[in-house]
Amino acid sequence: MSAMGEKAEGIDFFSYWKETRTRLDQELNCQIPVLFSALGSQQIETIQQIIKNGKRIRGCLVFLMNQTQEGKLEDALPRAVAIECIQAASLIHDDYLDEDVIRRKRPATWTVEGPRRAVLLGDIMFATAIQSMAELSKDDGATVARAIATVANGAYQELFWQTKTRERRLHKLLEKNLYDHIIYLKTGALFGAACQLGAIAAGALREIPTLAYAFGARTGEAYQIADDLEDFIAWWTQPQKNLKTLSSLLPALHYFCHKTGLTLPRHTFSSQKALQDWSQRIGHKFIYYMEQEINLRLKQAESYIEFFPNNPYTQILSKAPAKITAMMHYSATTSSALSQA
């Protein structure tokens, strides 16, 4: 029986996700030329390449949340397409800002199209997603517009502190909750919007979309912490080969030190060697605390759907946060790193 059909008994999240991903890939191939019909064929081909080979986690959550509320797949489809376009557009901007030259084993868009064309293409994708959702309903339009604004704010906030590297200013910039705020803006908000769109598509009562958003936001935050944990382990085990990850990890380092009582060395931000020496001493403990924070977010996510309809799709959804976070493969990486340390 299809995981996305009328029955889902015995289906786990990974099976559901794989089938959904295939369905979404097919739909994106069909809908991209329609959504971006005002562009030329070359630009449409570029967007199709940008969209290609995504994990489709957010789009999958649109479908799954919709089905927990007994919604129709055809109503979830355009919303899942929109959320995937938003995710792809955000990656165009991220790659340019971070100067990453590879995305999904292909040259990053800005390296092929040039920075200006790439950024403008990302803007077109954002605007088109807003337009397509606004044409569905006021709530859909507001959800994606708010998500795009939030993600953009997260990118700005992250870039802001990265460019302010003087020791005397960092104590003001790196507030104790900065990391908590950034992971919500960068990742949690779009996961939340995906889940909220799924509930809206099903015509769920107003409190359900709100709970769906909170579920998605905590799931996205756990996913981002797992991503940062993987980066920390890579830097911790081979600091000289992973210097680029250092600046992006500073908010996480500060956040977990504040939560756990660990202390960063006095000249952390002016001396790379001081930070490397410090990380070698506390690496095991730091990994433990990051894993604890991931588990906390996972439990919080599950609590928001406690009173959702008791059906097979809700059962799949309840396991989704842990399964999605596991996609970062940080658990296996952690075990390997600890054994080598």
N, C-alpha and C positions, 0 to 999 in steps of 0.2 A: 504494500500500500504506500502511496506517495506520502512523504513527510509533510507536504504542503496541502494534501488533500483533506478529505473530510475526517479521516481518522489518523491519529498520530500515536496510538498506544505503542509503547516499546521503542519509540524512536528517541535517540539521544541528540544532544545539541549539534554535535559535529556532523551527523548525518543530515539533519535539518539544514545546517549551514551550507553544506556542499551542494545540496539540491537547490537551495535558494540562490546561491552564487551562480550556478549555471543558468537559472531562470533570469536572473538579473543581467547577466552578461548578454543574453539574447535580447532582452528588452532594451538595454542600452544601445546595442548595435542598431536596433530599429528606430529608437527615439532620438538619438543624437542628431541625425540629419533633419529631423522634423523640428526639434527645439531650436536648432541653430541654422535654420533655413535661410536667414538673412545674410549669413556668411558665405564665402566662396567655398568651393569643394576642397581646396587645399587646407583652409582653416578647419573645416569640418573633419578632415582626415587627421589633422593635428590633435583635435579634441578627442577623437576616437583613440588615438595612440596614448594620450594622457590618461584616459579612463581605463585603458586596457590593463588587465592583470591585477586589479585591486582585490583586496581581501573581501570586500563587500560586507564587513561586519555591521556597519551602521544600517545599510540597506536591509540586511537580514533582520535586524531588530525592529525595523518598521513592519515587516511582514509578521514576525512572531508576536509582537505586541498587539497587532491588529487581530490576529487569530485568537489570542487569549480572550478578546472581547467579542468573539464570534463575528468578526468583520469579514468582508469579501476581499479576496486577493486582488481582484481587478481595481478595487479602490486603493489598495496599498501600493500598487505598482508605480503610479506616477510620483508618489511621495518618496518612494525608495529611490527612484531615478534622480529626483531633485537632490536628495541628501548625498548621493554618490557624486553628483556634479559639484556640490559644495565642497565635499572632502577633497576631490581632485583639484579644484581651484585653489584651495588652501595650500596644497602641496606645491603648486607652482610658485606661489609667493614664498613659502618656507624655504624651498631649495635656493631661490635667488638670494634671500636674506642671509641664509646660512652658508652660501657659496658651495652648496653640495652639487656635484657634477653628475652624479648617477642617481637614478630613481627607477626602481623595479628592473634593474639590470639593463637600463637604457640610459642614454644621455639625458640629463635633466632638461626640461623644456627651455629654460633661459639660455642654456648653452647652444641650443639649436636655433631658436627663434630670435635670440638676443633679449637682453633684460627688458627693454621697453615693450616690445611686442608680447613677451611672455606675461608680464604684469597686466597689460591691457586685456589679454585673452582671459586671464583669470578673473578680471573684473567683469567681463562679458558673461562668463559662466555663473558668477555670483548673481548678477542682475537677472539673468534668464531664469535661474532657479526661483528667485523671488517672484518674478512675473508669472511663472507657471503655477506657483502655489497660490498666489493672490487670485488667480483666475478660478481656482477651485473653491476657496472660501477665505473669509477674512481671518479666521483662526490659523489656517495653513500659512497664509502670507505673513502674518505676524510672527509665527513660530520660526520660519526660516530667516526672516529679516533680523529677528532678535539673535538667532544663533550666529549669523554671519557677523553682526556687530560685536558680539561677545568674543568670537574667535579672533577677530581683528584686534580687539582690545588686548587680548592675551598676547598676540604677537608683538604688539607695540610695547606692552609692559616688559616683556622679556628682553626685547631689543634695548629698551631704555636702560635697564640696570647693566646689561652687558657692555654698553658703551661708557658707563661710569665706573671706571676701574680704580680710581684713587682710593687709597686706604682710608683717608679721612672722611670720605663721603659714604662709604659702603655701610657704615653703621646705621645711617638713616635710610638707605635704600633697601637693605636686606632686613626688613621687619620680620618679626617672628612668624607671621602668617603669609608671607609673600609667596612661598612655594605652594601652599595650600590654595591660594588664590589663583596662581598661574595655571596649575594643573586643571582647575575647574574651567578657566577661561579657554585654555588651549584645546582641551580634549573632552572634559566632562560635559560642556555645554552642547557640543554637537551630538554626542551620544544621547544626551537628554532630549534634544530636539527630535532625533530619530524615533525614540520611543513615544514621544508626545504625538508625532505625526501618525504613528500607527494607531494610537488610541483615538485620535480625531477622525481618522479614516473609518473607524468602526462606529462612529457616532456615539462614543462613550460619554457618560455623564461627566460634568466639568471636573469633579474631584479625581476622576480616573486619569485624565491627561496630566494633571498635576503630579499625581503619584508616579505615573509612567515616566515623567521627566526626571523626577528625583532618582528613580531606579536607574535610568540611563546615565545620569550625571555621576553617580557614585561608581557605576561600572566603568565609565570612561576614566575616572580618576585612578581607579585601581590599575587599569590598563596602562596609563601614563606612568605611574610609579614603577610598574613592572618594566617598562621600557627604560626608565632612568636607572633602575637597578641593574639591568643588563649593561648599560653604559658604564655604570660605576664599577662593575666587576671587570669589564674590559680594560678600563683605565687602571684599576687597582692592581691587576695582574701584569699589565704591560704598560706602565705609565708613559714611557718614552715613545711608544707607538700609537698612543691614543691621546695626544695632547689636545686635539681639537675638541674633545668632549669636556675638557676641564671647565670652560666658562659656562657651558650649559648646565653643569652639575652644581655650581656654586649655591643656587637657592636651595637645592635638595640637601646639600651638606649643612647649610646653616639651619634649615628647618629641623632636620633630625638631631642635630646637636642640641638645639634648644629643647626639643621634646624629651631628650634622654639624659640631659645633663653633661654631655660630652662638650669639650671646649676646643675650638679651633685655635691653632697656634697664632700668636700675636701678629706675625707678619705673613699670614696665610696668603693674602691677596697680592703681596708684592714679591713673594718668594715662592716660586713653583716647587723648589726642592723641599721647602718647609712643609708644604701641603702633601707632597709625595711621602715624606718621612712619617708624617702624622697618619696618613691613610694606611700605611703598612702596619702601624701599631694597632689601629682600631678597626681594620677592615672587616673582620669576622663579626664584631659587634654591630657595625653599621649595617651589614647585610641582614642581620637578624632583625633589627629595628625596622628596616624597610619592608621586610616580609610581614612583620606584624601589622604595619600600616596598611598593606595590601589586604590582608585578611579582615581588618576592621572595615574597610570600604566594601568588601564583598558582603559582609554581614549586614551592613547598613542598606546596601542595595536590595538584598532579599527581604528585608523588613518592610519595604514599601509595597510589596505585592502580596503580603500575607493574606489579605482578604480579597484577592482577585478570584474570579470564578474558578472553581475546582475542575479543571479539564486537562487533557493531555498537553495542550500548548502551554498552559501555566506551569505545568511540571517541567517542561523543557526550559521555559524562561527562567525558572528558579535556579537551574543549573548553569545558565548562560554566563553570568559574571565570572565564575571560576574558570569555565572553559575558555572564554574569550581572553582572560588574563593569561591563561596557560599558553596561548598562542605565541606569547613573547618568548617562550622557551627558557624563561629565566630560571626555572627550578633546576633543569638539567645543567644549565650554565653555572648555577650556584654550587651544585654538588661537585662539579669538575674543578671550579676555582678553589673551593675549600680543601679539596684533596691535594691540590698542588701547592697550597700556601704553607 
